Amino acid sequence: MAKNQNKTIQTDASVEAYMASISPDSKQHDCRDILAMMTDLTGWEPKMWGKSIVGFGEYHYKYDSGREGDALRIGFSSRAQNITIYIMPGYQDFSDELSRLGKHKLGKSCLYIKRLSDVDKDVLKEIMQKGLDIMAEKYPLEN
């Protein structure tokens, strides 16, 4: 029996080529700022996951069902309507931070913002760091 494969896997595609393809210029500038934030927070080299997600770090998960795979620890993507920020533990324990963030929408592990100027960058960094800390507890970094 074949295992389900993740649709979003790490690739060798160029992060810079992806970043250069983002338009309009204002969204590209916001994404470059987010790229810098995540690089500073993690110290990791960004990698492309699928065709349009810039991810940092990775972890291996295995569910009780037997499904397992690898995923990014934190990342973002430029979408048609929003910039999506991926915090892998999800946002259920982030009510304080989200109340201070500014204009946003939520999915399970997705934070949607229209533009970076709509949110408090310091609070966004807090959220990113908290997500990384939760991931490090749940999926310790391998040396």
LUMZA-382964 format. One record per atom (N, C-alpha, C): x, y, z; atom name. Coordinates in Angstrom, 2 decimals. Atoms other than C-alpha are relative to their C-alpha. Layout:
# LUMZA-382964
KENU      xx      yy      zz at
KENU       X       Y       Z CA
...
# end
This chain:
# LUMZA-382964
KENU      xx      yy      zz at
KENU    0.84   -1.18    0.00  N
KENU    0.00    0.00    0.00 CA
KENU    0.89    1.25    0.00  C
KENU   -0.81   -1.21    0.11  N
KENU    1.47    3.36   -1.05 CA
KENU   -0.39    1.00    1.08  C
KENU    0.24   -1.04   -1.00  N
KENU    1.85    6.05    1.57 CA
KENU   -0.42    1.27   -0.71  C
KENU    0.34   -1.30    0.54  N
KENU    0.25    9.42    0.99 CA
KENU    1.25    0.87   -0.02  C
KENU   -1.16   -0.88    0.12  N
KENU    2.89   11.84   -0.24 CA
KENU   -0.44    1.44    0.22  C
KENU    0.28   -1.43   -0.14  N
KENU    3.02   15.47    0.79 CA
KENU    0.06    0.64   -1.37  C
KENU   -0.03   -0.73    1.26  N
KENU    2.21   17.76   -2.09 CA
KENU    1.08    1.07    0.04  C
KENU   -0.98   -1.07   -0.15  N
KENU    4.54   20.42   -0.72 CA
KENU    1.28   -0.58    0.58  C
KENU   -1.28    0.54   -0.43  N
KENU    8.11   19.18   -0.57 CA
KENU    1.10    1.01   -0.33  C
KENU   -1.13   -0.89    0.24  N
KENU   11.46   20.95   -0.45 CA
KENU    0.55   -0.26   -1.40  C
KENU   -0.53    0.10    1.35  N
KENU   12.89   21.67   -3.90 CA
KENU    1.36    0.72   -0.08  C
KENU   -1.25   -0.72    0.25  N
KENU   16.13   23.00   -5.38 CA
KENU   -0.24    1.32   -0.73  C
KENU    0.31   -1.25    0.70  N
KENU   14.33   25.97   -6.95 CA
KENU    0.64    1.18    0.73  C
KENU   -0.66   -1.18   -0.53  N
KENU   15.87   29.39   -6.42 CA
KENU   -0.97    0.89    0.79  C
KENU    0.79   -0.93   -0.82  N
KENU   14.45   31.47   -3.57 CA
KENU    0.06    1.39   -0.64  C
KENU   -0.13   -1.34    0.59  N
KENU   15.81   34.61   -5.25 CA
KENU   -0.84    0.14   -1.25  C
KENU    0.83   -0.07    1.21  N
KENU   14.10   33.79   -8.55 CA
KENU   -1.47    0.13    0.38  C
KENU    1.38   -0.11   -0.46  N
KENU   10.82   33.29   -6.69 CA
KENU   -0.26    1.42    0.51  C
KENU    0.20   -1.34   -0.56  N
KENU   11.26   36.55   -4.78 CA
KENU   -0.08    1.05   -1.12  C
KENU   -0.01   -0.96    1.10  N
KENU   12.04   38.44   -8.00 CA
KENU   -1.28   -0.06   -0.83  C
KENU    1.22    0.17    0.80  N
KENU    8.85   37.08   -9.59 CA
KENU   -1.24    0.60    0.67  C
KENU    1.15   -0.51   -0.74  N
KENU    6.57   38.58   -6.92 CA
KENU   -0.34    1.41   -0.47  C
KENU    0.45   -1.34    0.37  N
KENU    4.49   41.54   -8.05 CA
KENU   -1.35    0.24    0.66  C
KENU   -0.73   -1.21    0.35  N
KENU    3.52   44.22   -7.52 CA
KENU    1.24    0.20    0.88  C
KENU   -1.24   -0.27   -0.73  N
KENU    6.76   45.73   -6.23 CA
KENU   -0.24    0.17    1.49  C
KENU    0.28   -0.20   -1.43  N
KENU    5.12   46.68   -2.92 CA
KENU   -0.13   -1.34    0.73  C
KENU    0.11    1.33   -0.62  N
KENU    4.27   43.03   -2.22 CA
KENU    1.36   -0.67    0.04  C
KENU   -1.34    0.57    0.01  N
KENU    7.76   41.96   -3.25 CA
KENU    0.83    0.59    1.14  C
KENU   -0.74   -0.65   -1.08  N
KENU    9.21   44.51   -0.81 CA
KENU   -0.43   -0.57    1.35  C
KENU    0.50    0.60   -1.25  N
KENU    6.98   43.17    2.00 CA
KENU    0.54   -1.42    0.18  C
KENU   -0.50    1.38   -0.08  N
KENU    8.02   39.59    1.19 CA
KENU    1.50   -0.01    0.29  C
KENU   -1.44   -0.07   -0.29  N
KENU   11.69   40.58    1.22 CA
KENU    0.23    0.35    1.47  C
KENU   -0.09   -0.32   -1.43  N
KENU   11.16   42.12    4.68 CA
KENU   -0.29   -1.24    0.85  C
KENU    0.34    1.22   -0.74  N
KENU    9.53   38.89    5.88 CA
KENU    1.13   -1.02   -0.13  C
KENU   -1.15    0.88    0.21  N
KENU   12.38   36.88    4.35 CA
KENU    1.14    0.38    0.95  C
KENU   -1.06   -0.47   -0.89  N
KENU   14.86   39.01    6.30 CA
KENU   -0.34   -0.31    1.46  C
KENU    0.42    0.30   -1.37  N
KENU   12.85   38.63    9.53 CA
KENU    0.22   -1.47    0.33  C
KENU   -0.11    1.44   -0.25  N
KENU   12.71   34.85    9.23 CA
KENU    1.45   -0.47   -0.03  C
KENU   -1.42    0.35    0.05  N
KENU   16.38   34.62    8.27 CA
KENU    0.68    0.42    1.30  C
KENU   -0.59   -0.48   -1.26  N
KENU   17.35   36.73   11.30 CA
KENU   -0.44   -0.85    1.18  C
KENU    0.51    0.78   -1.13  N
KENU   15.12   34.73   13.67 CA
KENU    0.57   -1.42    0.02  C
KENU   -0.38    1.42    0.04  N
KENU   16.20   31.29   12.48 CA
KENU    1.50   -0.23   -0.17  C
KENU   -1.39    0.24    0.36  N
KENU   19.73   31.70   11.19 CA
KENU    0.15   -1.07   -1.07  C
KENU    0.00    1.07    1.00  N
KENU   18.77   29.13    8.54 CA
KENU   -0.10    0.59   -1.40  C
KENU    0.11   -0.38    1.39  N
KENU   19.04   29.33    4.79 CA
KENU   -1.42   -0.31   -0.49  C
KENU    1.34    0.28    0.52  N
KENU   15.66   29.68    3.09 CA
KENU    0.06   -1.00   -1.14  C
KENU    0.14    0.99    1.07  N
KENU   14.54   26.89    0.77 CA
KENU   -1.40    0.11   -0.58  C
KENU    1.33    0.04    0.61  N
KENU   11.68   26.61   -1.67 CA
KENU   -0.67   -1.33    0.35  C
KENU    0.85    1.17   -0.26  N
KENU    8.89   24.20   -0.72 CA
KENU   -1.12    0.09   -1.02  C
KENU    0.95   -0.08    1.09  N
KENU    6.75   23.41   -3.70 CA
KENU    0.42    1.15   -0.92  C
KENU   -0.30   -1.06    0.96  N
KENU    6.50   26.21   -6.24 CA
KENU   -0.03    1.39    0.61  C
KENU    0.22   -1.37   -0.45  N
KENU    5.61   29.12   -3.99 CA
KENU    0.12    0.23    1.51  C
KENU   -0.18   -0.22   -1.43  N
KENU    6.51   28.65   -0.32 CA
KENU    1.49    0.09    0.31  C
KENU   -1.36   -0.15   -0.49  N
KENU    9.74   29.97    1.13 CA
KENU    0.00   -0.52    1.43  C
KENU    0.01    0.64   -1.30  N
KENU   10.50   27.77    4.11 CA
KENU    1.36    0.02    0.67  C
KENU   -1.21    0.02   -0.82  N
KENU   13.02   27.67    6.91 CA
KENU   -0.04   -1.23    0.90  C
KENU   -0.08    1.18   -0.83  N
KENU   14.16   24.53    8.67 CA
KENU   -0.95   -1.07   -0.48  C
KENU    0.95    1.07    0.29  N
KENU   12.33   21.25    8.54 CA
KENU   -0.08   -0.92    1.19  C
KENU    0.17    1.01   -1.05  N
KENU   11.06   18.51   10.78 CA
KENU   -0.69   -1.20   -0.60  C
KENU    0.65    1.23    0.43  N
KENU    9.88   14.95   10.39 CA
KENU   -1.13   -0.30    0.97  C
KENU    1.14    0.33   -0.84  N
KENU    6.42   14.08   11.67 CA
KENU   -0.48   -1.41   -0.31  C
KENU    0.62    1.31    0.20  N
KENU    4.69   10.76   12.15 CA
KENU   -1.26   -0.03    0.85  C
KENU    1.28    0.05   -0.68  N
KENU    1.01   10.51   13.03 CA
KENU   -0.33   -1.43    0.45  C
KENU    0.44    1.31   -0.46  N
KENU   -0.67    7.66   14.89 CA
KENU   -0.56   -0.84   -1.14  C
KENU    0.58    0.70    1.15  N
KENU   -2.34    6.79   11.58 CA
KENU    1.06   -0.68   -0.86  C
KENU   -1.09    0.54    0.80  N
KENU    1.08    5.94   10.17 CA
KENU    0.49    0.97   -1.06  C
KENU   -0.44   -1.01    0.98  N
KENU    1.23    8.95    7.86 CA
KENU    1.19    0.74    0.58  C
KENU   -1.18   -0.73   -0.44  N
KENU    4.60   10.61    8.03 CA
KENU    0.57    0.79   -1.16  C
KENU   -0.61   -0.81    1.04  N
KENU    6.62   13.16    6.16 CA
KENU    0.88    1.08    0.59  C
KENU   -0.84   -1.12   -0.39  N
KENU    8.80   16.22    6.28 CA
KENU   -0.72    1.29   -0.37  C
KENU    0.64   -1.29    0.24  N
KENU    7.62   19.81    6.50 CA
KENU    0.91    1.12    0.49  C
KENU   -0.76   -1.17   -0.43  N
KENU    9.03   23.29    6.94 CA
KENU   -0.40    0.37    1.42  C
KENU    0.30   -0.45   -1.35  N
KENU    9.22   24.75   10.45 CA
KENU   -0.72    1.34    0.01  C
KENU    0.62   -1.32    0.12  N
KENU    8.23   28.28    9.41 CA
KENU    0.20    0.45   -1.44  C
KENU   -0.15   -0.46    1.37  N
KENU    7.67   29.98    6.09 CA
KENU   -1.05    1.01   -0.39  C
KENU    0.98   -0.97    0.52  N
KENU    5.69   32.35    3.90 CA
KENU   -0.15   -0.20   -1.50  C
KENU    0.25    0.06    1.43  N
KENU    4.23   32.68    0.45 CA
KENU   -0.77    1.23   -0.44  C
KENU    0.77   -1.08    0.60  N
KENU    2.96   35.45   -1.78 CA
KENU   -1.14   -0.64   -0.77  C
KENU    1.19    0.51    0.69  N
KENU   -0.58   34.61   -2.85 CA
KENU   -0.68    1.16   -0.72  C
KENU    0.67   -1.03    0.80  N
KENU   -2.91   36.50   -5.18 CA
KENU   -0.56    1.12    0.87  C
KENU    0.66   -1.01   -0.83  N
KENU   -4.80   38.28   -2.40 CA
KENU    0.78    0.40    1.25  C
KENU   -0.65   -0.23   -1.28  N
KENU   -2.49   38.01    0.61 CA
KENU    1.43   -0.51    0.00  C
KENU   -1.24    0.66   -0.33  N
KENU    0.87   37.16    2.01 CA
KENU   -0.36   -0.99    1.10  C
KENU    0.33    1.04   -0.97  N
KENU    0.55   33.89    3.90 CA
KENU    1.25   -0.35    0.80  C
KENU   -1.10    0.35   -0.88  N
KENU    2.75   33.21    6.90 CA
KENU   -0.37   -1.31    0.69  C
KENU    0.25    1.34   -0.53  N
KENU    3.02   29.58    7.99 CA
KENU    0.73   -0.20    1.32  C
KENU   -0.53    0.35   -1.32  N
KENU    3.52   28.81   11.68 CA
KENU   -0.52   -1.41    0.26  C
KENU    0.44    1.38    0.05  N
KENU    3.44   25.04   11.87 CA
KENU   -0.78   -0.52    1.21  C
KENU    0.85    0.53   -1.07  N
KENU    2.02   24.50   15.37 CA
KENU   -1.43    0.52   -0.08  C
KENU    1.32   -0.59    0.09  N
KENU   -1.00   26.54   14.29 CA
KENU   -0.10    1.21    0.92  C
KENU    0.14   -1.26   -0.71  N
KENU   -2.35   29.70   15.88 CA
KENU   -0.96   -0.07    1.19  C
KENU    0.97    0.12   -1.08  N
KENU   -4.66   28.30   18.59 CA
KENU    0.49    0.56    1.33  C
KENU   -0.54   -0.51   -1.27  N
KENU   -2.33   29.44   21.42 CA
KENU    0.60    1.39   -0.15  C
KENU   -0.58   -1.30    0.30  N
KENU   -1.63   32.89   20.00 CA
KENU   -1.00    1.15    0.16  C
KENU    1.06   -1.02   -0.07  N
KENU   -4.73   34.88   21.04 CA
KENU    0.52    1.35    0.48  C
KENU   -0.54   -1.28   -0.47  N
KENU   -2.76   37.52   22.97 CA
KENU    0.75    0.72   -1.11  C
KENU   -0.80   -0.60    1.06  N
KENU   -0.30   38.12   20.15 CA
KENU   -0.88    0.46   -1.17  C
KENU    0.87   -0.34    1.13  N
KENU   -3.00   38.08   17.47 CA
KENU   -0.87    1.21    0.31  C
KENU    0.81   -1.17   -0.37  N
KENU   -5.06   40.64   19.41 CA
KENU    0.79    1.30   -0.14  C
KENU   -0.87   -1.18    0.12  N
KENU   -2.09   43.01   19.17 CA
KENU    0.61    0.16   -1.39  C
KENU   -0.69    0.03    1.28  N
KENU   -1.01   42.17   15.61 CA
KENU   -0.46    1.08   -0.97  C
KENU    0.54   -0.89    1.03  N
KENU   -3.29   44.34   13.48 CA
KENU   -0.87   -0.80   -0.94  C
KENU    0.94    0.57    0.96  N
KENU   -5.34   43.52   10.41 CA
KENU    0.53   -1.31   -0.60  C
KENU   -0.41    1.31    0.50  N
KENU   -5.16   39.81    9.53 CA
KENU   -1.20   -0.93   -0.05  C
KENU    0.96    1.10   -0.01  N
KENU   -7.13   36.64    8.85 CA
KENU    0.78   -1.25    0.33  C
KENU   -0.65    1.24   -0.42  N
KENU   -6.42   33.11   10.04 CA
KENU   -0.53   -1.22   -0.70  C
KENU    0.32    1.37    0.34  N
KENU   -6.38   29.56    8.79 CA
KENU    0.61   -0.84    1.11  C
KENU   -0.53    0.84   -1.07  N
KENU   -5.23   26.57   10.84 CA
KENU    1.47    0.29    0.30  C
KENU   -1.42   -0.31   -0.18  N
KENU   -1.49   27.10   10.31 CA
KENU    0.40    1.20   -0.86  C
KENU   -0.25   -1.10    0.92  N
KENU   -1.82   30.15    8.06 CA
KENU   -0.48    1.32    0.58  C
KENU    0.34   -1.37   -0.36  N
KENU   -1.79   33.83    8.91 CA
KENU    0.00    0.79   -1.30  C
KENU    0.12   -0.75    1.25  N
KENU   -3.01   36.01    6.06 CA
KENU    0.05    1.49    0.30  C
KENU   -0.05   -1.45   -0.10  N
KENU   -2.00   39.65    5.79 CA
KENU   -0.01    0.58   -1.40  C
KENU    0.06   -0.66    1.31  N
KENU   -2.70   42.02    2.93 CA
KENU    1.33    0.68   -0.31  C
KENU   -1.29   -0.70    0.15  N
KENU    0.42   44.11    3.47 CA
KENU    0.65    0.11    1.37  C
KENU   -0.75   -0.04   -1.24  N
KENU    3.11   44.35    6.11 CA
KENU   -0.33    1.24    0.83  C
KENU    0.34   -1.24   -0.72  N
KENU    2.08   47.92    6.99 CA
KENU   -1.31   -0.13    0.78  C
KENU    1.26    0.23   -0.74  N
KENU   -1.26   46.50    8.26 CA
KENU    0.23   -0.60    1.38  C
KENU   -0.27    0.70   -1.25  N
KENU    0.47   44.72   11.15 CA
KENU    1.18    0.63    0.74  C
KENU   -1.12   -0.42   -0.82  N
KENU    2.86   45.46   14.00 CA
KENU    1.13   -1.00   -0.22  C
KENU   -1.11    0.91    0.34  N
KENU    6.20   44.00   12.85 CA
KENU    0.59   -0.65    1.24  C
KENU   -0.56    0.59   -1.22  N
KENU    7.41   43.48   16.42 CA
KENU   -0.88   -1.14    0.50  C
KENU    0.92    1.06   -0.41  N
KENU    4.31   41.44   17.25 CA
KENU    0.11   -1.17   -0.98  C
KENU   -0.18    1.07    0.99  N
KENU    4.75   39.48   14.01 CA
KENU    1.26   -0.80    0.33  C
KENU   -1.23    0.70   -0.39  N
KENU    8.31   38.65   15.09 CA
KENU   -0.23   -0.85    1.25  C
KENU    0.35    0.78   -1.20  N
KENU    6.96   37.55   18.51 CA
KENU   -0.71   -1.30   -0.39  C
KENU    0.77    1.16    0.45  N
KENU    4.52   35.22   16.76 CA
KENU    0.92   -1.02   -0.68  C
KENU   -0.93    0.90    0.69  N
KENU    7.24   33.79   14.53 CA
KENU    0.90   -0.72    1.02  C
KENU   -0.89    0.60   -0.98  N
KENU    9.56   33.21   17.49 CA
KENU   -0.74   -1.02    0.87  C
KENU    0.79    0.93   -0.82  N
KENU    6.82   31.60   19.58 CA
KENU   -0.28   -1.29   -0.77  C
KENU    0.23    1.18    0.83  N
KENU    5.98   29.27   16.70 CA
KENU    1.24   -0.87   -0.09  C
KENU   -1.26    0.75    0.05  N
KENU    9.63   28.28   16.39 CA
KENU    0.29   -0.68    1.32  C
KENU   -0.24    0.57   -1.33  N
KENU    9.89   27.72   20.15 CA
KENU   -0.89   -1.22    0.25  C
KENU    0.92    1.13   -0.16  N
KENU    6.82   25.47   20.17 CA
KENU    0.47   -1.19   -0.85  C
KENU   -0.49    1.07    0.86  N
KENU    8.20   23.50   17.24 CA
KENU    1.25   -0.65    0.58  C
KENU   -1.24    0.55   -0.57  N
KENU   11.58   23.09   18.98 CA
KENU   -0.31   -0.91    1.19  C
KENU    0.41    0.87   -1.11  N
KENU    9.79   21.61   22.02 CA
KENU   -0.60   -1.30   -0.53  C
KENU    0.71    1.17    0.53  N
KENU    7.61   19.28   19.98 CA
KENU    0.88   -0.86   -0.90  C
KENU   -0.90    0.68    0.94  N
KENU   10.22   18.39   17.36 CA
KENU    1.40    0.58    0.20  C
KENU   -1.33   -0.54   -0.30  N
KENU   13.68   19.01   18.85 CA
KENU    0.89    0.02   -1.23  C
KENU   -0.96   -0.12    1.10  N
KENU   16.32   20.20   16.43 CA
KENU    1.07   -1.05    0.14  C
KENU   -1.07    1.01    0.00  N
KENU   18.80   17.52   15.47 CA
KENU    1.32    0.71   -0.24  C
KENU   -1.32   -0.61    0.18  N
KENU   22.46   18.41   15.76 CA
KENU    0.80   -0.75   -1.04  C
# end
